[in-house]
């Protein structure tokens, strides 16, 4: 390996030590400092072949150094490392021209590999294109599971590469698509989103490519399609796995030729759009079943981004909760916070609906609860109906539909098929009232005042019903 000097700036002595040892073993000469001023002096004096800098340092933000370094020495590669592991940090590093962004804690072998690449590419780098975005965070979370997502978005934002985003429903696929657009070179153009699952099969081609007047029954005038509307910008094709075969064929042709025609039209129209697709389905299985074109899959899956489910990034829940509570205040809902026990309960939930389920829960808590600090009892009550089937036991109350079906069956059988006697309405209400009150009291650990508030009942009314229905007021489920 050719000799090279690496300049390292980080105010954490421990970080400087381990980086020095790792790069030293790899054969590099390493110089370290805890300040941006010393780093800038070294760079100004022409020292170093690669720079590694932290973001937050006592005298200056490391990101602000990058444009000055690139202007003075455009051949000098700058690697950014930061504990501020957000999408915005990755994007800012990329737009200022960083060679690579490494979130802390990082793998030392990865750091050495990045330095190796930087040394091998000691040629002037191209000028970055600034995104010019504010301090908004389109995607929230600092977990390791999200770091690869952030780094990929930062690398792709100034390209036109086609991206395929996969992940379970509710993981934020459209947010990633918007981030690719909003922080990218096409941010001045339109962002057009189309949900393939929401459009009738017979209208998908017209929706995507537009149609001419009289091209089919009901086409009273010419209509522009989503491709034409997205000209110069980004077209987000959500739930691409639900696209019918005939539309897949036309989409493939557009991706191959860069042109399309409207339904009933003959003049080709140039498609100057960046395609971002998303699905929660396994497209490889759809290909095997003959439901998705393999050649289209490879055209769309140029750069894959997989979003982790919320259960794989539980450490992001406190930050997500804070974000959703703040968003609620912006939308006119009262300010609230969650007790530590409530956060612990959220982390124990399985989150089948992922981040969207958490967002909806926060909206309900803000809108329906009067407490300024929301405790675990309120969380438990809201999550009570979403417990996994594996933990539901035989003592769980019968659902409303099952109760009605049982009553109707019993009455029809006892009256030889004739209409049942009157009074079914009152009987169903009585049957459902007791389990409703019982579950609510269990969720509030027997606190009748809290239960009355949740139910919207007068406290005396609740006490009367407890006596009438012979409800055992316990201190929680057994």
C-alpha positions as a Markdown table, in Angstrom:
| # | Residue | x | y | z |
|---|---|---|---|---|
| 1 | Unk | 0.0 | 0.0 | 0.0 |
| 2 | Unk | 1.3 | 3.5 | -0.8 |
| 3 | Unk | 2.2 | 5.6 | 2.1 |
| 4 | Unk | -0.6 | 8.1 | 3.1 |
| 5 | Unk | -1.3 | 10.4 | 6.0 |
| 6 | Unk | -4.8 | 10.5 | 7.6 |
| 7 | Unk | -5.8 | 13.6 | 9.5 |
| 8 | Unk | -8.4 | 12.8 | 12.3 |
| 9 | Unk | -10.4 | 15.5 | 14.1 |
| 10 | Unk | -12.6 | 14.4 | 17.0 |
| 11 | Unk | -13.0 | 15.9 | 20.5 |
| 12 | Unk | -13.4 | 12.4 | 22.0 |
| 13 | Unk | -10.0 | 11.1 | 23.1 |
| 14 | Unk | -11.3 | 7.5 | 23.0 |
| 15 | Unk | -12.4 | 7.8 | 19.4 |
| 16 | Unk | -9.0 | 9.3 | 18.4 |
| 17 | Unk | -7.2 | 6.4 | 20.1 |
| 18 | Unk | -9.1 | 3.5 | 18.5 |
| 19 | Unk | -9.0 | 5.2 | 15.0 |
| 20 | Unk | -5.3 | 5.8 | 15.3 |
| 21 | Unk | -4.7 | 2.1 | 16.3 |
| 22 | Unk | -6.9 | 0.7 | 13.5 |
| 23 | Unk | -5.4 | 2.9 | 10.8 |
| 24 | Unk | -1.9 | 2.4 | 12.1 |
| 25 | Unk | -2.3 | -1.3 | 11.8 |
| 26 | Unk | -3.4 | -0.8 | 8.2 |
| 27 | Unk | -0.1 | 1.0 | 7.5 |
| 28 | Unk | -1.2 | 4.6 | 7.6 |
| 29 | Unk | 0.4 | 7.6 | 9.3 |
| 30 | Unk | -2.2 | 9.2 | 11.5 |
| 31 | Unk | -2.3 | 12.7 | 13.1 |
| 32 | Unk | -5.1 | 13.5 | 15.5 |
| 33 | Unk | -6.6 | 16.6 | 17.0 |
| 34 | Unk | -9.6 | 17.6 | 19.1 |
| 35 | Unk | -10.3 | 20.9 | 17.3 |
| 36 | Unk | -11.4 | 22.1 | 13.9 |
| 37 | Unk | -8.9 | 24.9 | 14.0 |
| 38 | Unk | -5.9 | 22.6 | 14.1 |
| 39 | Unk | -7.4 | 20.4 | 11.4 |
| 40 | Unk | -7.8 | 23.5 | 9.1 |
| 41 | Unk | -4.2 | 24.6 | 9.8 |
| 42 | Unk | -2.9 | 21.2 | 8.8 |
| 43 | Unk | -5.0 | 21.2 | 5.6 |
| 44 | Unk | -3.9 | 24.8 | 4.8 |
| 45 | Unk | -0.3 | 23.7 | 5.2 |
| 46 | Unk | -0.8 | 21.0 | 2.6 |
| 47 | Unk | -0.6 | 18.1 | 5.0 |
| 48 | Unk | -2.6 | 14.9 | 4.9 |
| 49 | Unk | -4.0 | 12.7 | 2.1 |
| 50 | Unk | -7.4 | 11.9 | 3.7 |
| 51 | Unk | -9.4 | 13.7 | 6.4 |
| 52 | Unk | -11.7 | 12.1 | 9.0 |
| 53 | Unk | -13.7 | 14.6 | 10.9 |
| 54 | Unk | -16.4 | 14.6 | 13.6 |
| 55 | Unk | -19.4 | 16.9 | 13.1 |
| 56 | Unk | -19.8 | 18.5 | 16.6 |
| 57 | Unk | -16.5 | 19.9 | 17.9 |
| 58 | Unk | -15.9 | 22.6 | 20.5 |
| 59 | Unk | -14.8 | 25.3 | 18.1 |
| 60 | Unk | -16.6 | 24.6 | 14.8 |
| 61 | Unk | -19.0 | 22.2 | 13.1 |
| 62 | Unk | -17.1 | 19.7 | 11.0 |
| 63 | Unk | -19.6 | 19.9 | 8.2 |
| 64 | Unk | -18.8 | 23.6 | 7.7 |
| 65 | Unk | -15.2 | 22.8 | 7.1 |
| 66 | Unk | -15.9 | 20.6 | 4.1 |
| 67 | Unk | -16.6 | 23.3 | 1.5 |
| 68 | Unk | -13.5 | 25.2 | 2.6 |
| 69 | Unk | -11.4 | 22.1 | 2.3 |
| 70 | Unk | -12.8 | 21.2 | -1.1 |
| 71 | Unk | -12.2 | 24.8 | -2.4 |
| 72 | Unk | -8.6 | 24.8 | -1.2 |
| 73 | Unk | -7.7 | 21.2 | -1.9 |
| 74 | Unk | -10.3 | 19.5 | -4.1 |
| 75 | Unk | -8.3 | 16.3 | -4.3 |
| 76 | Unk | -8.5 | 15.8 | -0.5 |
| 77 | Unk | -11.2 | 13.3 | 0.5 |
| 78 | Unk | -13.2 | 14.1 | 3.6 |
| 79 | Unk | -14.9 | 11.3 | 5.6 |
| 80 | Unk | -17.5 | 12.4 | 8.1 |
| 81 | Unk | -18.3 | 10.5 | 11.3 |
| 82 | Unk | -21.1 | 11.6 | 13.7 |
| 83 | Unk | -23.2 | 10.5 | 16.6 |
| 84 | Unk | -26.0 | 12.7 | 15.2 |
| 85 | Unk | -27.3 | 9.8 | 13.2 |
| 86 | Unk | -30.2 | 11.3 | 11.3 |
| 87 | Unk | -31.0 | 11.5 | 7.7 |
| 88 | Unk | -30.3 | 15.2 | 7.7 |
| 89 | Unk | -26.7 | 14.6 | 8.9 |
| 90 | Unk | -26.1 | 12.1 | 6.1 |
| 91 | Unk | -27.7 | 14.5 | 3.5 |
| 92 | Unk | -25.7 | 17.5 | 4.7 |
| 93 | Unk | -22.5 | 15.5 | 4.6 |
| 94 | Unk | -23.2 | 14.4 | 1.0 |
| 95 | Unk | -24.3 | 17.8 | -0.3 |
| 96 | Unk | -21.2 | 19.5 | 1.1 |
| 97 | Unk | -19.1 | 17.0 | -0.7 |
| 98 | Unk | -18.1 | 14.4 | 1.9 |
| 99 | Unk | -16.5 | 11.3 | 0.4 |
| 100 | Unk | -18.3 | 9.1 | 3.0 |
| 101 | Unk | -20.5 | 9.4 | 6.0 |
| 102 | Unk | -20.1 | 6.9 | 8.9 |
| 103 | Unk | -22.5 | 7.0 | 11.8 |
| 104 | Unk | -21.2 | 6.3 | 15.3 |
| 105 | Unk | -20.6 | 3.7 | 16.6 |
| 106 | Unk | -19.0 | 2.4 | 13.4 |
| 107 | Unk | -17.1 | -0.7 | 12.5 |
| 108 | Unk | -13.4 | -0.1 | 12.4 |
| 109 | Unk | -12.9 | -2.5 | 9.5 |
| 110 | Unk | -15.4 | -0.5 | 7.6 |
| 111 | Unk | -13.6 | 2.7 | 8.4 |
| 112 | Unk | -10.3 | 1.2 | 7.1 |
| 113 | Unk | -12.0 | 0.1 | 3.9 |
| 114 | Unk | -13.4 | 3.6 | 3.4 |
| 115 | Unk | -9.9 | 5.1 | 3.9 |
| 116 | Unk | -8.4 | 2.6 | 1.5 |
| 117 | Unk | -10.9 | 3.7 | -1.2 |
| 118 | Unk | -10.3 | 7.4 | -0.5 |
| 119 | Unk | -6.6 | 6.9 | -0.8 |
| 120 | Unk | -7.0 | 5.0 | -4.1 |
| 121 | Unk | -9.1 | 7.8 | -5.5 |
| 122 | Unk | -6.8 | 10.8 | -4.9 |
| 123 | Unk | -8.1 | 12.8 | -7.8 |
| 124 | Unk | -10.1 | 16.0 | -7.8 |
| 125 | Unk | -13.7 | 15.3 | -6.8 |
| 126 | Unk | -16.8 | 16.8 | -8.6 |
| 127 | Unk | -18.5 | 19.7 | -7.0 |
| 128 | Unk | -21.5 | 18.9 | -4.8 |
| 129 | Unk | -25.0 | 20.1 | -5.5 |
| 130 | Unk | -26.5 | 21.6 | -2.3 |
| 131 | Unk | -30.0 | 20.6 | -1.5 |
| 132 | Unk | -30.7 | 23.9 | 0.3 |
| 133 | Unk | -33.1 | 22.3 | 2.7 |
| 134 | Unk | -34.1 | 23.5 | 6.1 |
| 135 | Unk | -33.7 | 21.7 | 9.4 |
| 136 | Unk | -36.6 | 19.4 | 8.8 |
| 137 | Unk | -36.5 | 15.6 | 9.4 |
| 138 | Unk | -38.6 | 13.7 | 6.9 |
| 139 | Unk | -37.6 | 10.4 | 8.5 |
| 140 | Unk | -37.1 | 10.0 | 12.3 |
| 141 | Unk | -34.8 | 7.6 | 14.1 |
| 142 | Unk | -31.2 | 7.1 | 14.9 |
| 143 | Unk | -31.1 | 3.3 | 15.3 |
| 144 | Unk | -28.4 | 1.2 | 13.5 |
| 145 | Unk | -31.2 | -0.3 | 11.4 |
| 146 | Unk | -31.9 | 3.1 | 9.9 |
| 147 | Unk | -28.3 | 4.2 | 9.2 |
| 148 | Unk | -27.9 | 2.2 | 6.0 |
| 149 | Unk | -31.2 | 3.8 | 4.8 |
| 150 | Unk | -29.8 | 7.3 | 5.5 |
| 151 | Unk | -26.5 | 6.7 | 3.8 |
| 152 | Unk | -28.2 | 5.2 | 0.7 |
| 153 | Unk | -30.6 | 8.1 | 0.4 |
| 154 | Unk | -27.6 | 10.6 | 0.7 |
| 155 | Unk | -25.7 | 8.8 | -2.0 |
| 156 | Unk | -28.7 | 8.7 | -4.4 |
| 157 | Unk | -30.1 | 12.1 | -4.0 |
| 158 | Unk | -28.2 | 13.7 | -6.9 |
| 159 | Unk | -28.7 | 10.8 | -9.3 |
| 160 | Unk | -31.5 | 9.7 | -11.5 |
| 161 | Unk | -31.1 | 6.0 | -10.7 |
| 162 | Unk | -34.3 | 4.0 | -10.3 |
| 163 | Unk | -35.0 | 3.0 | -6.8 |
| 164 | Unk | -37.0 | 0.1 | -5.3 |
| 165 | Unk | -38.2 | 0.6 | -1.7 |
| 166 | Unk | -39.4 | -2.5 | 0.1 |
| 167 | Unk | -40.8 | -3.0 | 3.6 |
| 168 | Unk | -43.9 | -3.8 | 5.5 |
| 169 | Unk | -47.0 | -1.6 | 5.4 |
| 170 | Unk | -46.5 | 1.4 | 7.6 |
| 171 | Unk | -42.7 | 1.6 | 7.6 |
| 172 | Unk | -42.5 | 4.9 | 5.7 |
| 173 | Unk | -41.8 | 4.0 | 2.1 |
| 174 | Unk | -43.4 | 7.2 | 0.7 |
| 175 | Unk | -41.4 | 9.3 | 3.2 |
| 176 | Unk | -38.1 | 7.8 | 1.8 |
| 177 | Unk | -39.3 | 8.4 | -1.7 |
| 178 | Unk | -40.1 | 12.0 | -0.8 |
| 179 | Unk | -36.7 | 12.4 | 0.8 |
| 180 | Unk | -35.0 | 11.2 | -2.4 |
| 181 | Unk | -36.9 | 13.9 | -4.3 |
| 182 | Unk | -36.8 | 16.7 | -1.8 |
| 183 | Unk | -33.1 | 16.5 | -1.2 |
| 184 | Unk | -32.2 | 15.6 | -4.8 |
| 185 | Unk | -31.4 | 17.5 | -7.9 |
| 186 | Unk | -35.1 | 17.2 | -9.1 |
| 187 | Unk | -36.5 | 18.9 | -6.0 |
| 188 | Unk | -37.6 | 21.8 | -8.2 |
| 189 | Unk | -39.9 | 19.5 | -10.2 |
| 190 | Unk | -43.1 | 17.8 | -9.2 |
| 191 | Unk | -43.4 | 14.8 | -6.9 |
| 192 | Unk | -46.3 | 12.6 | -8.2 |
| 193 | Unk | -47.4 | 9.6 | -6.2 |
| 194 | Unk | -49.6 | 6.8 | -7.6 |
| 195 | Unk | -50.9 | 3.9 | -5.6 |
| 196 | Unk | -51.3 | 1.0 | -7.9 |
| 197 | Unk | -53.6 | -0.9 | -5.5 |
| 198 | Unk | -56.1 | 2.0 | -5.4 |
| 199 | Unk | -56.7 | 2.3 | -9.2 |
| 200 | Unk | -59.1 | 0.0 | -11.0 |
| 201 | Unk | -57.2 | -2.3 | -13.4 |
| 202 | Unk | -59.0 | -1.0 | -16.5 |
| 203 | Unk | -58.0 | 2.6 | -15.7 |
| 204 | Unk | -54.3 | 2.1 | -14.7 |
| 205 | Unk | -52.9 | 2.7 | -18.2 |
| 206 | Unk | -55.0 | 5.9 | -18.6 |
| 207 | Unk | -54.0 | 7.0 | -15.1 |
| 208 | Unk | -50.3 | 6.6 | -15.9 |
| 209 | Unk | -50.0 | 7.6 | -19.5 |
| 210 | Unk | -53.1 | 9.7 | -20.1 |
| 211 | Unk | -55.7 | 9.3 | -22.9 |
| 212 | Unk | -57.0 | 11.1 | -25.9 |
| 213 | Unk | -60.5 | 12.3 | -26.4 |
| 214 | Unk | -62.8 | 9.5 | -27.6 |
| 215 | Unk | -60.2 | 6.8 | -26.9 |
| 216 | Unk | -62.7 | 4.8 | -24.8 |
| 217 | Unk | -66.2 | 5.2 | -23.6 |
| 218 | Unk | -66.4 | 8.1 | -21.2 |
| 219 | Unk | -63.2 | 9.8 | -22.5 |
| 220 | Unk | -64.9 | 13.2 | -23.2 |
| 221 | Unk | -61.6 | 15.1 | -23.4 |
| 222 | Unk | -57.9 | 14.6 | -23.4 |
| 223 | Unk | -56.4 | 13.9 | -20.0 |
| 224 | Unk | -52.7 | 14.0 | -19.0 |
| 225 | Unk | -51.3 | 11.0 | -17.2 |
| 226 | Unk | -49.0 | 10.8 | -14.2 |
| 227 | Unk | -45.9 | 10.4 | -16.3 |
| 228 | Unk | -46.6 | 13.7 | -18.1 |
| 229 | Unk | -47.5 | 15.4 | -14.8 |
| 230 | Unk | -44.2 | 14.3 | -13.3 |
| 231 | Unk | -42.1 | 15.7 | -16.1 |
| 232 | Unk | -38.8 | 17.0 | -14.7 |
| 233 | Unk | -39.5 | 15.5 | -11.3 |
| 234 | Unk | -40.1 | 12.2 | -9.6 |
| 235 | Unk | -42.8 | 9.6 | -10.2 |
| 236 | Unk | -43.5 | 7.4 | -7.1 |
| 237 | Unk | -45.2 | 4.1 | -8.0 |
| 238 | Unk | -46.4 | 2.7 | -4.7 |
| 239 | Unk | -47.5 | -0.9 | -4.4 |
| 240 | Unk | -46.0 | -1.8 | -7.7 |
| 241 | Unk | -46.7 | -5.4 | -7.0 |
| 242 | Unk | -50.4 | -4.8 | -7.6 |
| 243 | Unk | -49.9 | -3.5 | -11.2 |
| 244 | Unk | -51.7 | -5.7 | -13.7 |
| 245 | Unk | -49.6 | -7.5 | -16.4 |
| 246 | Unk | -50.7 | -5.3 | -19.3 |
| 247 | Unk | -49.7 | -2.2 | -17.5 |
| 248 | Unk | -46.4 | -3.8 | -16.6 |
| 249 | Unk | -45.6 | -4.3 | -20.2 |
| 250 | Unk | -46.2 | -0.7 | -21.1 |
| 251 | Unk | -44.2 | 0.5 | -18.1 |
| 252 | Unk | -41.3 | -1.7 | -19.1 |
| 253 | Unk | -41.4 | -0.2 | -22.6 |
| 254 | Unk | -41.2 | 3.3 | -21.1 |
| 255 | Unk | -38.3 | 2.4 | -18.9 |
| 256 | Unk | -36.5 | 1.0 | -21.9 |
| 257 | Unk | -37.2 | 3.7 | -24.4 |
| 258 | Unk | -37.8 | 6.8 | -22.2 |
| 259 | Unk | -41.0 | 7.5 | -24.2 |
| 260 | Unk | -44.7 | 6.7 | -24.0 |
| 261 | Unk | -47.9 | 7.3 | -25.9 |
| 262 | Unk | -51.3 | 8.2 | -24.4 |
| 263 | Unk | -54.1 | 5.7 | -24.6 |
| 264 | Unk | -55.5 | 6.2 | -28.1 |
| 265 | Unk | -52.5 | 8.5 | -29.0 |
| 266 | Unk | -49.9 | 8.0 | -31.7 |
| 267 | Unk | -47.3 | 10.7 | -30.9 |
| 268 | Unk | -44.5 | 9.5 | -28.6 |
| 269 | Unk | -44.0 | 11.7 | -25.5 |
| 270 | Unk | -40.5 | 11.9 | -23.8 |
| 271 | Unk | -40.6 | 10.8 | -20.2 |
| 272 | Unk | -38.2 | 12.9 | -18.2 |
| 273 | Unk | -39.0 | 11.4 | -14.9 |
| 274 | Unk | -37.1 | 9.7 | -12.1 |
| 275 | Unk | -38.9 | 6.4 | -11.1 |
| 276 | Unk | -39.1 | 5.4 | -7.5 |
| 277 | Unk | -41.1 | 2.2 | -6.8 |
| 278 | Unk | -42.3 | 0.6 | -3.6 |
| 279 | Unk | -44.0 | -2.5 | -2.4 |
| 280 | Unk | -44.7 | -4.5 | 0.7 |
| 281 | Unk | -44.9 | -7.7 | -1.3 |
| 282 | Unk | -42.2 | -10.2 | -2.2 |
| 283 | Unk | -41.8 | -9.5 | -5.9 |
| 284 | Unk | -39.6 | -12.6 | -6.4 |
| 285 | Unk | -42.5 | -14.8 | -5.3 |
| 286 | Unk | -44.9 | -12.9 | -7.6 |
| 287 | Unk | -42.4 | -13.6 | -10.5 |
| 288 | Unk | -42.4 | -17.3 | -9.7 |
| 289 | Unk | -46.2 | -17.2 | -9.7 |
| 290 | Unk | -46.3 | -15.5 | -13.1 |
| 291 | Unk | -47.8 | -12.3 | -11.6 |
| 292 | Unk | -44.9 | -9.9 | -12.1 |
| 293 | Unk | -42.5 | -9.6 | -15.1 |
| 294 | Unk | -39.0 | -10.5 | -14.2 |
| 295 | Unk | -37.5 | -8.1 | -16.8 |
| 296 | Unk | -39.5 | -5.2 | -15.2 |
| 297 | Unk | -38.3 | -6.2 | -11.8 |
| 298 | Unk | -34.7 | -5.8 | -12.8 |
| 299 | Unk | -35.5 | -2.5 | -14.5 |
| 300 | Unk | -37.0 | -1.2 | -11.2 |
| 301 | Unk | -34.7 | -2.8 | -8.7 |
| 302 | Unk | -31.6 | -0.9 | -9.8 |
| 303 | Unk | -30.9 | 0.3 | -6.2 |
| 304 | Unk | -32.9 | -1.4 | -3.5 |
| 305 | Unk | -33.7 | 0.2 | -0.2 |
| 306 | Unk | -35.2 | -2.1 | 2.5 |
| 307 | Unk | -37.0 | -0.3 | 5.4 |
| 308 | Unk | -36.9 | -2.2 | 8.7 |
| 309 | Unk | -40.1 | -2.9 | 10.6 |
| 310 | Unk | -40.6 | -0.9 | 13.8 |
| 311 | Unk | -40.0 | -4.1 | 15.9 |
| 312 | Unk | -36.4 | -4.0 | 14.6 |
| 313 | Unk | -35.8 | -0.4 | 15.7 |
| 314 | Unk | -37.5 | -0.2 | 19.1 |
| 315 | Unk | -34.9 | 2.2 | 20.3 |
| 316 | Unk | -36.4 | 4.8 | 17.9 |
| 317 | Unk | -39.7 | 4.8 | 19.7 |
| 318 | Unk | -39.0 | 7.6 | 22.2 |
| 319 | Unk | -37.8 | 9.9 | 19.3 |
| 320 | Unk | -40.8 | 8.9 | 17.1 |
| 321 | Unk | -43.2 | 9.6 | 20.0 |
| 322 | Unk | -41.7 | 13.1 | 20.6 |
| 323 | Unk | -42.0 | 13.8 | 16.9 |
| 324 | Unk | -45.6 | 12.8 | 16.6 |
| 325 | Unk | -46.6 | 14.6 | 19.8 |
| 326 | Unk | -44.9 | 17.8 | 18.4 |
| 327 | Unk | -46.7 | 17.3 | 15.1 |
| 328 | Unk | -50.0 | 17.0 | 17.0 |
| 329 | Unk | -49.4 | 20.4 | 18.7 |
| 330 | Unk | -48.7 | 22.0 | 15.3 |
| 331 | Unk | -52.1 | 20.7 | 14.2 |
| 332 | Unk | -53.9 | 22.3 | 17.1 |
| 333 | Unk | -54.0 | 19.4 | 19.5 |
| 334 | Unk | -53.0 | 19.9 | 23.2 |
| 335 | Unk | -49.4 | 19.4 | 24.3 |
| 336 | Unk | -48.8 | 16.2 | 26.2 |
| 337 | Unk | -46.0 | 13.9 | 27.2 |
| 338 | Unk | -45.6 | 10.2 | 28.0 |
| 339 | Unk | -44.6 | 8.8 | 31.3 |
| 340 | Unk | -41.5 | 6.5 | 31.3 |
| 341 | Unk | -43.7 | 3.5 | 32.0 |
| 342 | Unk | -45.7 | 4.3 | 28.9 |
| 343 | Unk | -42.6 | 4.3 | 26.7 |
| 344 | Unk | -41.6 | 0.9 | 28.2 |
| 345 | Unk | -45.1 | -0.5 | 27.3 |
| 346 | Unk | -44.8 | 0.9 | 23.7 |
| 347 | Unk | -41.5 | -0.9 | 23.4 |
| 348 | Unk | -43.1 | -4.2 | 24.4 |
| 349 | Unk | -45.8 | -4.0 | 21.7 |
| 350 | Unk | -45.3 | -6.0 | 18.5 |
| 351 | Unk | -46.3 | -3.1 | 16.1 |
| 352 | Unk | -47.9 | -5.0 | 13.3 |
| 353 | Unk | -48.8 | -1.7 | 11.7 |
| 354 | Unk | -45.3 | -0.3 | 12.2 |
| 355 | Unk | -44.6 | 3.4 | 12.4 |
| 356 | Unk | -48.1 | 4.3 | 11.0 |
| 357 | Unk | -49.7 | 2.4 | 13.9 |
| 358 | Unk | -47.6 | 4.3 | 16.4 |
| 359 | Unk | -48.5 | 7.6 | 14.7 |
| 360 | Unk | -52.2 | 6.8 | 14.9 |
| 361 | Unk | -51.9 | 5.8 | 18.5 |
| 362 | Unk | -50.3 | 9.2 | 19.4 |
| 363 | Unk | -53.1 | 11.0 | 17.6 |
| 364 | Unk | -55.7 | 9.2 | 19.6 |
| 365 | Unk | -53.9 | 9.9 | 22.8 |
| 366 | Unk | -53.7 | 13.6 | 22.1 |
| 367 | Unk | -57.3 | 13.9 | 20.9 |
| 368 | Unk | -59.1 | 11.7 | 23.4 |
| 369 | Unk | -57.3 | 11.9 | 26.7 |
| 370 | Unk | -57.3 | 14.8 | 29.2 |
| 371 | Unk | -54.1 | 13.9 | 31.1 |
| 372 | Unk | -51.1 | 16.1 | 30.5 |
| 373 | Unk | -48.8 | 13.2 | 31.2 |
| 374 | Unk | -50.1 | 10.0 | 29.6 |
| 375 | Unk | -49.4 | 6.9 | 31.6 |
| 376 | Unk | -49.0 | 3.2 | 30.8 |
| 377 | Unk | -52.7 | 2.5 | 31.8 |
| 378 | Unk | -53.9 | 4.6 | 28.9 |
| 379 | Unk | -51.5 | 3.0 | 26.5 |
| 380 | Unk | -52.6 | -0.4 | 27.7 |
| 381 | Unk | -56.2 | 0.5 | 27.1 |
| 382 | Unk | -55.5 | 1.6 | 23.6 |
| 383 | Unk | -53.5 | -1.4 | 22.7 |
| 384 | Unk | -55.9 | -3.9 | 24.4 |
| 385 | Unk | -57.6 | -4.7 | 21.1 |
| 386 | Unk | -54.4 | -5.4 | 19.1 |
| 387 | Unk | -52.9 | -8.2 | 21.2 |
| 388 | Unk | -51.4 | -11.0 | 19.1 |
| 389 | Unk | -53.7 | -14.0 | 18.6 |
| 390 | Unk | -51.1 | -16.2 | 20.4 |
| 391 | Unk | -51.8 | -14.6 | 23.8 |
| 392 | Unk | -55.6 | -14.5 | 23.5 |
| 393 | Unk | -57.2 | -17.0 | 25.9 |
| 394 | Unk | -60.6 | -18.5 | 26.3 |
| 395 | Unk | -61.7 | -16.0 | 28.9 |
| 396 | Unk | -61.6 | -13.1 | 26.4 |
| 397 | Unk | -65.1 | -11.6 | 25.9 |
| 398 | Unk | -67.0 | -12.7 | 22.8 |
| 399 | Unk | -66.9 | -10.2 | 19.9 |
| 400 | Unk | -70.1 | -8.2 | 19.1 |
| 401 | Unk | -70.6 | -10.0 | 15.8 |
| 402 | Unk | -70.2 | -13.5 | 17.5 |
| 403 | Unk | -72.7 | -12.5 | 20.2 |
| 404 | Unk | -75.3 | -11.4 | 17.7 |
| 405 | Unk | -74.8 | -14.5 | 15.6 |
| 406 | Unk | -75.2 | -16.7 | 18.7 |
| 407 | Unk | -78.4 | -15.0 | 19.8 |
| 408 | Unk | -79.9 | -15.1 | 16.3 |
| 409 | Unk | -79.0 | -18.8 | 15.9 |
| 410 | Unk | -80.5 | -19.8 | 19.3 |
| 411 | Unk | -83.7 | -17.9 | 18.8 |
| 412 | Unk | -84.3 | -19.1 | 15.3 |
| 413 | Unk | -83.6 | -22.7 | 16.4 |
| 414 | Unk | -86.0 | -22.4 | 19.4 |
| 415 | Unk | -88.8 | -20.9 | 17.3 |
| 416 | Unk | -88.6 | -23.3 | 14.3 |
| 417 | Unk | -87.2 | -20.7 | 11.9 |
| 418 | Unk | -89.7 | -17.9 | 12.8 |
| 419 | Unk | -88.5 | -14.4 | 13.7 |
| 420 | Unk | -87.1 | -14.2 | 17.2 |
| 421 | Unk | -89.1 | -12.3 | 19.9 |
| 422 | Unk | -88.5 | -8.6 | 20.3 |
| 423 | Unk | -85.8 | -7.4 | 22.7 |
| 424 | Unk | -82.6 | -8.5 | 20.9 |
| 425 | Unk | -81.2 | -4.9 | 21.0 |
| 426 | Unk | -81.4 | -4.7 | 24.7 |
| 427 | Unk | -80.1 | -8.2 | 25.2 |
| 428 | Unk | -77.0 | -7.5 | 23.1 |
| 429 | Unk | -76.3 | -4.2 | 24.9 |
| 430 | Unk | -76.5 | -6.0 | 28.3 |
| 431 | Unk | -74.2 | -8.8 | 27.1 |
| 432 | Unk | -71.5 | -6.4 | 25.7 |
| 433 | Unk | -71.7 | -3.9 | 28.5 |
| 434 | Unk | -70.3 | -6.1 | 31.2 |
| 435 | Unk | -67.1 | -7.1 | 29.4 |
| 436 | Unk | -66.6 | -3.5 | 28.2 |
| 437 | Unk | -66.7 | -2.2 | 31.8 |
| 438 | Unk | -64.7 | -5.1 | 33.1 |
| 439 | Unk | -61.9 | -4.7 | 30.6 |
| 440 | Unk | -61.8 | -0.9 | 31.2 |
| 441 | Unk | -61.5 | -1.4 | 34.9 |
| 442 | Unk | -58.8 | -4.0 | 34.4 |
| 443 | Unk | -56.9 | -1.5 | 32.2 |
| 444 | Unk | -57.1 | 1.2 | 34.9 |
| 445 | Unk | -56.0 | -1.3 | 37.6 |
| 446 | Unk | -59.4 | -0.9 | 39.3 |
| 447 | Unk | -59.3 | 2.9 | 39.4 |
| 448 | Unk | -63.0 | 3.8 | 39.0 |
| 449 | Unk | -62.4 | 7.5 | 38.6 |
| 450 | Unk | -60.0 | 6.9 | 35.7 |
| 451 | Unk | -62.3 | 4.2 | 34.2 |
| 452 | Unk | -65.3 | 6.6 | 34.3 |
| 453 | Unk | -63.2 | 9.2 | 32.5 |
| 454 | Unk | -62.2 | 6.8 | 29.8 |
| 455 | Unk | -65.8 | 5.6 | 29.3 |
| 456 | Unk | -67.3 | 9.0 | 29.4 |
| 457 | Unk | -69.6 | 8.0 | 32.2 |
| 458 | Unk | -70.5 | 9.8 | 35.4 |
| 459 | Unk | -68.7 | 8.2 | 38.4 |
| 460 | Unk | -71.9 | 7.4 | 40.2 |
| 461 | Unk | -73.3 | 5.8 | 37.0 |
| 462 | Unk | -70.3 | 3.6 | 36.7 |
| 463 | Unk | -70.6 | 2.5 | 40.4 |
| 464 | Unk | -74.3 | 1.7 | 39.9 |
| 465 | Unk | -73.5 | -0.4 | 36.8 |
| 466 | Unk | -70.7 | -2.2 | 38.7 |
| 467 | Unk | -73.3 | -3.2 | 41.4 |
| 468 | Unk | -76.0 | -4.1 | 38.9 |
| 469 | Unk | -73.8 | -6.2 | 36.7 |
| 470 | Unk | -71.9 | -7.8 | 39.6 |
| 471 | Unk | -68.5 | -6.8 | 38.3 |
| 472 | Unk | -65.5 | -7.8 | 40.3 |
| 473 | Unk | -63.3 | -4.6 | 40.5 |
| 474 | Unk | -59.9 | -6.1 | 40.5 |
| 475 | Unk | -56.4 | -4.5 | 40.3 |
| 476 | Unk | -55.7 | -5.7 | 36.7 |
| 477 | Unk | -56.1 | -8.8 | 34.6 |
| 478 | Unk | -55.2 | -12.1 | 36.3 |
